[in-house]
Amino acid sequence: MRVIFMGTPDFSVPVLNALVDAGYDVAAVYCQPPRPAGRGKKDRPTPVHARALELGLQVRHPVSLKGAEAQAEFTALNADVAVVVAYGLILPQAILDAPKHGCLNIHASLLPRWRGAAPIHRAIMAGDAETGICIMQMEAGLDAGPVLLRRATPIGAEETTAALHDRLSEMGASLIVEALARLGELTPEVQAEAGVTYAHKIDKAEAAIDWTASAEEVDRKIRGLSPFPGAFIEHDGQRIKLLASRLTDGSGEPGEVLDDRLTVACGTGAVQLLRLQRAGKAAQDADIFIRGMALPKGTRL
């Protein structure tokens, strides 16, 4: 089977690896163009671009697929299917129609819940008990196409977006290989209109912690925004990112440190902070963090 792969970030790399390992003929890899990064602001290829070069695959990174030339080049690849995962560009109808079996998207949620840009973050922040991967036949519209295959997984009580991201990436890689192997026998399942929710892009303005919220809300925000953009507090003129936490027993004034283990009172209940990061510093586990920045019992955050 001749496959076009379309993806950009780290999340997409295990999928590309799985397609190659499974023996599929990857005709070309499409990804976002290199962009300035790092202190020198030199153009840096995306994770998918870098991996595709290592694998000796043809890489294309058009800034748009709306033009006739880009669409003709895509069609000329004569692919059986395109596999799309976190690519970053809207696919025009001419692109969706070009491969023999269309374009299959790997989406990190149990559709129709959490269509859109940030399904992993939103699932954790909303307190969902489970999430998963859907293999979707792409159509015009935001993640609205029929689902060919789905697999669910529970969300751990202390799981961060970073950890869940990696698990779902590997699940997506496994599931797309299964979907391609069974493509002729899978029955598309039209998404129900009931239960549609949208995982809007994360806004950094959401990241400030409000200690008057419940411990459950605070904990979900910390885990859901870790590692990026990182939930934060301001203390003694410094911004501190909170990157891991757990629910625990305790009560007090919202934002009050209750013990020497960084248990902090919320509007109801308490959370224990497990990993923190000061501006310009590396992230640290709580026991190491408080050696460099004391937050004794009674401190108000």
Phi, psi and chi 1 to 4 in degrees:
 res  aa     phi    psi   chi1   chi2   chi3   chi4
   1 MET       -  131.8 -175.8  178.6  -68.8      -
   2 ARG   -93.5  122.0 -170.5  166.6  168.3   83.6
   3 VAL  -122.2  137.6  176.8      -      -      -
   4 ILE  -100.4  131.1  -63.4  171.2      -      -
   5 PHE  -106.3  134.9 -179.9   76.9      -      -
   6 MET  -132.1  109.9  -50.0  179.2   81.4      -
   7 GLY  -166.6  166.3      -      -      -      -
   8 THR  -133.9  -55.5  -66.4      -      -      -
   9 PRO   -88.1 -174.9   33.3  -35.0      -      -
  10 ASP   -54.6  -36.7  -73.3  -42.0      -      -
  11 PHE   -56.0  -31.2 -173.5   83.6      -      -
  12 SER   -83.2  -21.0  -49.6      -      -      -
  13 VAL   -61.8  -46.7  172.3      -      -      -
  14 PRO   -58.5  -29.3  -26.9   37.5      -      -
  15 VAL   -68.4  -45.4  179.5      -      -      -
  16 LEU   -59.4  -45.0  177.2   58.1      -      -
  17 ASN   -58.3  -42.8  -70.4  -23.7      -      -
  18 ALA   -65.5  -39.0      -      -      -      -
  19 LEU   -64.2  -42.9  -67.1  174.0      -      -
  20 VAL   -66.4  -44.8  171.5      -      -      -
  21 ASP   -62.5  -31.7  -69.7  -14.7      -      -
  22 ALA   -79.5   -4.4      -      -      -      -
  23 GLY    89.9   11.7      -      -      -      -
  24 TYR   -72.6  146.8  -71.8  104.4      -      -
  25 ASP   -82.8  100.6  175.4   15.8      -      -
  26 VAL   -85.9  103.9  179.5      -      -      -
  27 ALA   -69.3  -36.0      -      -      -      -
  28 ALA  -165.2  155.4      -      -      -      -
  29 VAL  -115.3  124.1  171.3      -      -      -
  30 TYR  -104.8  134.9  -81.9   72.7      -      -
  31 CYS  -152.3  174.2   59.5      -      -      -
  32 GLN   -69.5  150.4  -70.6  -74.0  -67.4      -
  33 PRO   -65.8  156.2  -16.3   28.6      -      -
  34 PRO   -57.2  143.8  -23.7   34.4      -      -
  35 ARG  -135.1  156.1  -68.0 -165.1  168.4   92.2
  36 PRO   -59.3  136.8  -22.7   33.8      -      -
  37 ALA  -154.4  160.2      -      -      -      -
  38 GLY    77.5  179.4      -      -      -      -
  39 ARG   -64.6  -34.8  -68.8 -174.9  177.0  180.0
  40 GLY   -81.9   -7.0      -      -      -      -
  41 LYS    53.0   38.1  -64.9  -60.8  179.8 -177.3
  42 LYS   -85.8  149.8  -66.3 -177.8  179.5  179.4
  43 ASP   -60.3  129.9  -80.5   -4.1      -      -
  44 ARG  -122.6  128.2  179.0 -178.1  -63.4  172.0
  45 PRO   -65.7  151.0   23.0  -31.5      -      -
  46 THR   -69.2  163.0   66.7      -      -      -
  47 PRO   -54.5  -40.6  -30.0   37.8      -      -
  48 VAL   -67.2  -42.2  162.2      -      -      -
  49 HIS   -57.0  -48.8 -172.3  160.3      -      -
  50 ALA   -61.4  -44.2      -      -      -      -
  51 ARG   -68.1  -38.8 -178.5   57.5 -179.6  149.5
  52 ALA   -62.3  -39.5      -      -      -      -
  53 LEU   -64.2  -40.2  -68.1  179.0      -      -
  54 GLU   -60.4  -34.4  -69.1  173.8   -7.9      -
  55 LEU   -85.7   -2.9  -66.8  167.9      -      -
  56 GLY    73.9   27.6      -      -      -      -
  57 LEU   -95.8  152.3  -59.9  173.2      -      -
  58 GLN   -69.8  130.3  177.8 -172.7  168.2      -
  59 VAL  -116.5  133.8  179.0      -      -      -
  60 ARG  -127.0  139.7  -62.8  179.5  178.9  179.5
  61 HIS  -139.9   64.5   42.2   72.6      -      -
  62 PRO   -65.2  149.0   26.0  -34.9      -      -
  63 VAL   -77.6  -16.4  -64.7      -      -      -
  64 SER  -155.4  155.3  171.5      -      -      -
  65 LEU  -115.6   16.8  -69.9  168.5      -      -
  66 LYS   -82.5  -22.0  -65.5  179.8  179.7  179.0
  67 GLY   -79.1  153.8      -      -      -      -
  68 ALA   -63.2  -37.1      -      -      -      -
  69 GLU   -66.1  -46.2 -177.4  177.6   -8.4      -
  70 ALA   -62.8  -38.8      -      -      -      -
  71 GLN   -69.2  -37.0  -67.1  176.1    9.6      -
  72 ALA   -66.9  -39.8      -      -      -      -
  73 GLU   -63.8  -38.9  -70.1  176.0  -12.8      -
  74 PHE   -65.4  -47.2 -173.2   91.0      -      -
  75 THR   -63.7  -35.2  -59.0      -      -      -
  76 ALA   -66.2  -15.3      -      -      -      -
  77 LEU   -70.3  -16.4  -69.5  168.6      -      -
  78 ASN    53.1   50.4 -164.9   29.2      -      -
  79 ALA   -83.1  151.8      -      -      -      -
  80 ASP   -77.5  -35.2  -66.5  -59.9      -      -
  81 VAL  -157.8  151.6   67.8      -      -      -
  82 ALA  -111.9  134.5      -      -      -      -
  83 VAL  -106.7  122.4  171.0      -      -      -
  84 VAL  -120.3  127.8 -174.9      -      -      -
  85 VAL  -148.7  111.3   51.7      -      -      -
  86 ALA    52.9   49.0      -      -      -      -
  87 TYR   -74.9  -50.3  174.6   43.0      -      -
  88 GLY   107.1    0.6      -      -      -      -
  89 LEU  -126.3  146.1  -74.5 -178.4      -      -
  90 ILE   -70.4  134.5  -61.6  -65.1      -      -
  91 LEU   -95.7  116.7  -57.3 -170.8      -      -
  92 PRO   -63.8  162.7  -17.8   30.5      -      -
  93 GLN   -59.1  -35.5 -166.1   63.2   47.2      -
  94 ALA   -62.2  -34.2      -      -      -      -
  95 ILE   -72.4  -44.5  -62.9  -67.0      -      -
  96 LEU   -59.7  -32.7  -64.1  176.2      -      -
  97 ASP   -88.7  -13.5  -67.2  -19.0      -      -
  98 ALA   -66.7  -50.0      -      -      -      -
  99 PRO   -69.1  152.1  -19.3   33.0      -      -
 100 LYS   -54.3  -43.6  179.6 -179.6  177.7 -178.6
 101 HIS  -105.2   17.6  -63.2  -70.7      -      -
 102 GLY    76.0 -159.0      -      -      -      -
 103 CYS  -115.6  129.3  -61.4      -      -      -
 104 LEU  -107.1  129.1  -56.9 -175.2      -      -
 105 ASN  -106.4  137.0  178.2 -112.1      -      -
 106 ILE   -98.2  112.3  -57.6  170.7      -      -
 107 HIS  -115.7  134.3 -171.7   75.0      -      -
 108 ALA   -90.0   58.4      -      -      -      -
 109 SER  -162.9  173.0   80.2      -      -      -
 110 LEU   -96.3   85.2  -63.9  175.6      -      -
 111 LEU   -55.9  143.2  -66.6  167.1      -      -
 112 PRO   -87.0    6.5   33.0  -37.1      -      -
 113 ARG   -75.6  134.6 -173.4  161.0  176.8   78.7
 114 TRP    62.6   53.6  -59.0  131.1      -      -
 115 ARG   -68.3  150.7  -64.3  176.4 -179.2  175.3
 116 GLY   113.3 -161.6      -      -      -      -
 117 ALA   -81.1  -28.7      -      -      -      -
 118 ALA  -131.6   57.6      -      -      -      -
 119 PRO   -67.5  -31.6   25.4  -35.5      -      -
 120 ILE   -71.2  -49.3  -57.9  175.0      -      -
 121 HIS   -54.9  -49.5  -60.5   77.3      -      -
 122 ARG   -67.0  -35.6  -63.7  -61.5  178.4 -170.1
 123 ALA   -62.9  -43.7      -      -      -      -
 124 ILE   -68.3  -45.6  -68.2  176.7      -      -
 125 MET   -64.0  -28.9  -67.9  170.3   72.1      -
 126 ALA   -83.7   -9.1      -      -      -      -
 127 GLY    80.1   24.1      -      -      -      -
 128 ASP   -61.5  140.8  -69.8    2.8      -      -
 129 ALA   -76.8  -26.7      -      -      -      -
 130 GLU  -146.8  162.3   66.7  174.3    7.1      -
 131 THR  -144.2 -158.1 -174.4      -      -      -
 132 GLY   170.0 -161.6      -      -      -      -
 133 ILE  -125.2  137.1  -70.3  -71.4      -      -
 134 CYS  -121.4  137.4  -76.8      -      -      -
 135 ILE   -98.9  114.4  -52.7  -61.5      -      -
 136 MET  -117.3  136.3 -179.0 -169.1   70.4      -
 137 GLN   -76.3  118.2 -173.9   81.2   51.2      -
 138 MET   -74.7  138.8  -65.2 -178.2   71.5      -
 139 GLU  -134.7  171.4  -64.0  180.0  -11.3      -
 140 ALA   -62.7  138.4      -      -      -      -
 141 GLY   112.8  154.3      -      -      -      -
 142 LEU   -78.5  104.0 -177.7   62.7      -      -
 143 ASP    52.0   37.9  -60.9  -31.8      -      -
 144 ALA  -105.7    1.9      -      -      -      -
 145 GLY   -74.3  168.4      -      -      -      -
 146 PRO   -68.5  148.8   23.1  -31.6      -      -
 147 VAL   -96.9  128.9  174.0      -      -      -
 148 LEU   -90.7  -33.5  -63.4  177.1      -      -
 149 LEU  -156.3  143.1 -152.7   55.1      -      -
 150 ARG  -142.4  152.7   66.9  175.1   64.1 -134.9
 151 ARG  -144.9  130.1 -178.0  171.9  -63.8  161.0
 152 ALA   -99.7  156.6      -      -      -      -
 153 THR  -149.2  141.1 -174.9      -      -      -
 154 PRO   -70.0  151.8   21.7  -29.4      -      -
 155 ILE   -96.4  122.9  -61.8  175.2      -      -
 156 GLY   -65.6  151.3      -      -      -      -
 157 ALA   -62.2  -26.3      -      -      -      -
 158 GLU  -117.3   15.0  -63.0 -179.1   17.6      -
 159 GLU   -74.9  135.0 -162.3  158.9   26.2      -
 160 THR   -96.0  167.4   63.1      -      -      -
 161 THR   -58.3  -39.1  -76.5      -      -      -
 162 ALA   -58.9  -46.7      -      -      -      -
 163 ALA   -68.8  -43.1      -      -      -      -
 164 LEU   -67.9  -37.5 -175.0   54.6      -      -
 165 HIS   -53.0  -48.0  166.2  -75.5      -      -
 166 ASP   -67.9  -39.3  -68.1   -9.8      -      -
 167 ARG   -64.9  -44.0  -75.9 -152.0  -60.7  119.2
 168 LEU   -69.6  -32.3  -69.0  176.0      -      -
 169 SER   -60.7  -45.9  178.0      -      -      -
 170 GLU   -66.9  -38.1  -65.5  -65.5  -20.1      -
 171 MET   -62.1  -42.7  -78.7 -179.5   60.7      -
 172 GLY   -61.9  -39.7      -      -      -      -
 173 ALA   -61.9  -44.1      -      -      -      -
 174 SER   -66.7  -42.1  171.5      -      -      -
 175 LEU   -72.1  -34.5 -155.5   60.7      -      -
 176 ILE   -70.0  -34.7 -170.2   61.8      -      -
 177 VAL   -63.8  -41.7  169.7      -      -      -
 178 GLU   -63.4  -43.6  178.9 -178.1  -16.5      -
 179 ALA   -62.3  -42.4      -      -      -      -
 180 LEU   -66.3  -37.9  -67.0  177.6      -      -
 181 ALA   -66.1  -28.9      -      -      -      -
 182 ARG  -109.2   16.8  -60.6  173.3   53.6 -162.1
 183 LEU   -54.8  -38.8 -160.4   52.9      -      -
 184 GLY   -72.0  -16.6      -      -      -      -
 185 GLU  -109.0   -7.6   64.7 -175.3   67.7      -
 186 LEU   -78.7  138.8  -64.8  174.0      -      -
 187 THR  -101.8  118.4  -58.3      -      -      -
 188 PRO   -61.8  133.8  -20.4   32.4      -      -
 189 GLU  -107.1  112.3  170.3 -164.8  -32.8      -
 190 VAL   -64.8  133.6  176.6      -      -      -
 191 GLN   -68.6  136.3  -67.8 -174.5   41.2      -
 192 ALA   -70.3  145.6      -      -      -      -
 193 GLU   -73.3  -31.9  -72.6  -57.9  -45.6      -
 194 ALA   -70.8  138.0      -      -      -      -
 195 GLY    90.5    4.3      -      -      -      -
 196 VAL   -69.5  126.3  172.5      -      -      -
 197 THR  -133.5  156.6   57.5      -      -      -
 198 TYR  -116.3  129.1  -71.2   93.6      -      -
 199 ALA   -92.7   80.2      -      -      -      -
 200 HIS   -62.4  149.3  -62.2  -69.4      -      -
 201 LYS   -52.5  140.2 -174.6  176.7  179.4 -180.0
 202 ILE   -69.5  129.6  -62.5  -64.5      -      -
 203 ASP  -101.2  131.5 -171.5  -33.5      -      -
 204 LYS   -58.4  -24.7  -70.1 -177.4  180.0  179.7
 205 ALA   -64.9  -18.1      -      -      -      -
 206 GLU   -77.7  -13.0  -61.8  178.5   69.1      -
 207 ALA   -82.2  -13.9      -      -      -      -
 208 ALA   -68.7  133.8      -      -      -      -
 209 ILE   -82.2  132.8  -70.8  -67.2      -      -
 210 ASP  -109.7  105.3  174.8    8.1      -      -
 211 TRP   -69.2  -12.1  -66.4  113.4      -      -
 212 THR   -78.2  -11.7   65.2      -      -      -
 213 ALA   -70.7  167.2      -      -      -      -
 214 SER   -68.0  157.7   69.8      -      -      -
 215 ALA   -58.9  -36.9      -      -      -      -
 216 GLU   -61.8  -43.7  -70.9   79.1    9.9      -
 217 GLU   -66.0  -42.8  -68.8  173.1  -76.0      -
 218 VAL   -63.4  -46.2  170.4      -      -      -
 219 ASP   -61.5  -43.3  174.6   63.3      -      -
 220 ARG   -65.5  -38.0  -64.9 -163.3  -54.0 -108.5
 221 LYS   -66.0  -44.4  176.1  175.2  -80.1 -167.8
 222 ILE   -59.4  -49.0  -68.9  170.3      -      -
 223 ARG   -71.1  -37.2  -67.3 -175.3  -65.2  108.1
 224 GLY   -70.7  -27.0      -      -      -      -
 225 LEU  -101.0   11.6  -62.9 -179.1      -      -
 226 SER  -101.9  124.7  175.8      -      -      -
 227 PRO   -96.1  -14.5   34.5  -35.7      -      -
 228 PHE  -129.7  137.1 -178.1   83.6      -      -
 229 PRO   -79.4   -7.9   30.5  -36.4      -      -
 230 GLY    89.5  115.0      -      -      -      -
 231 ALA   -61.5  147.8      -      -      -      -
 232 PHE  -144.4  161.5   71.2   88.0      -      -
 233 ILE  -129.1  162.1   56.9  171.8      -      -
 234 GLU  -111.3  125.9  -59.4  -80.5   -5.5      -
 235 HIS  -142.0  127.0 -179.5   67.3      -      -
 236 ASP    51.1   41.3  -79.4  -11.7      -      -
 237 GLY    76.5    6.1      -      -      -      -
 238 GLN  -116.5  143.2  -64.2 -170.3   59.0      -
 239 ARG   -89.1  130.0  176.9  164.8  -67.8 -165.4
 240 ILE  -121.8  122.6  -56.3  171.4      -      -
 241 LYS   -83.8  140.5  -74.4 -172.6  177.6 -177.9
 242 LEU  -109.9  116.2  -48.9 -180.0      -      -
 243 LEU  -111.5  -13.8  -60.5  174.9      -      -
 244 ALA  -156.9  147.8      -      -      -      -
 245 SER  -159.5  170.5   60.2      -      -      -
 246 ARG  -147.2  154.9   65.5  163.0   65.4  102.1
 247 LEU   -73.2  144.5  -65.9  173.1      -      -
 248 THR  -153.2  173.4 -170.0      -      -      -
 249 ASP   -81.3  150.3  -65.0  -30.9      -      -
 250 GLY   148.3  157.0      -      -      -      -
 251 SER  -153.0  154.4   62.1      -      -      -
 252 GLY   170.5 -167.9      -      -      -      -
 253 GLU   -69.6  138.2  -69.1  -62.4  -45.5      -
 254 PRO   -52.7  127.1  -28.2   36.3      -      -
 255 GLY    89.9    1.3      -      -      -      -
 256 GLU   -85.0  129.7  178.7 -174.9   -2.1      -
 257 VAL   -74.8  125.0  177.5      -      -      -
 258 LEU   -98.0  -15.9  -58.9  177.6      -      -
 259 ASP  -160.8 -170.7   55.8   25.8      -      -
 260 ASP   -91.1   10.8   60.9   -0.4      -      -
 261 ARG  -109.6   16.0  -61.9 -176.8  -55.9  115.6
 262 LEU    59.3   43.3  -76.7 -172.0      -      -
 263 THR   -82.6  127.9  -61.6      -      -      -
 264 VAL  -123.3  131.9 -176.2      -      -      -
 265 ALA   -73.8  144.0      -      -      -      -
 266 CYS  -117.9 -174.0  -58.5      -      -      -
 267 GLY   -56.2  -41.8      -      -      -      -
 268 THR  -136.9  134.0   55.3      -      -      -
 269 GLY    77.4 -166.7      -      -      -      -
 270 ALA  -151.3  158.8      -      -      -      -
 271 VAL  -124.3  150.8  -63.2      -      -      -
 272 GLN  -104.0  124.4 -176.8 -175.1   -0.2      -
 273 LEU   -80.5  129.4  -55.4 -179.7      -      -
 274 LEU  -109.2  -28.0  -57.7  175.9      -      -
 275 ARG  -149.2  132.2 -167.1  162.6  177.2   81.7
 276 LEU  -137.4  165.2  -53.4   90.4      -      -
 277 GLN  -150.3  122.5 -177.6  177.2   17.6      -
 278 ARG   -82.8  153.9  -66.3  162.9   66.7 -179.7
 279 ALA   -57.0  130.2      -      -      -      -
 280 GLY    79.4    1.2      -      -      -      -
 281 LYS  -115.8  165.1  -54.9  -72.1 -174.1 -179.4
 282 ALA   -76.1  154.6      -      -      -      -
 283 ALA   -65.9  144.4      -      -      -      -
 284 GLN  -138.4  147.9  -63.4  175.2  -45.8      -
 285 ASP   -64.4  154.7  -69.6  -18.8      -      -
 286 ALA   -58.4  -40.8      -      -      -      -
 287 ASP   -64.5  -32.2   58.2  -19.7      -      -
 288 ILE   -79.8  -39.0  -62.9  173.3      -      -
 289 PHE   -57.1  -44.8 -179.6   88.8      -      -
 290 ILE   -73.6  -10.9   57.3  178.0      -      -
 291 ARG   -70.6  -30.7  -64.3  175.8 -165.9  170.6
 292 GLY   -97.9  -16.2      -      -      -      -
 293 MET  -146.6   96.8 -174.3  174.4 -171.4      -
 294 ALA   -65.6  132.0      -      -      -      -
 295 LEU  -132.7   71.8  -64.1  173.3      -      -
 296 PRO   -70.4  165.6   25.9  -33.6      -      -
 297 LYS   -50.9  134.7 -179.8  179.0  178.5  179.6
 298 GLY    97.1  -15.2      -      -      -      -
 299 THR   -62.2  140.6  -59.1      -      -      -
 300 ARG  -105.0  121.5  -66.3  -67.6  -65.5  -87.2
 301 LEU   -94.8      -  -59.9  179.1      -      -
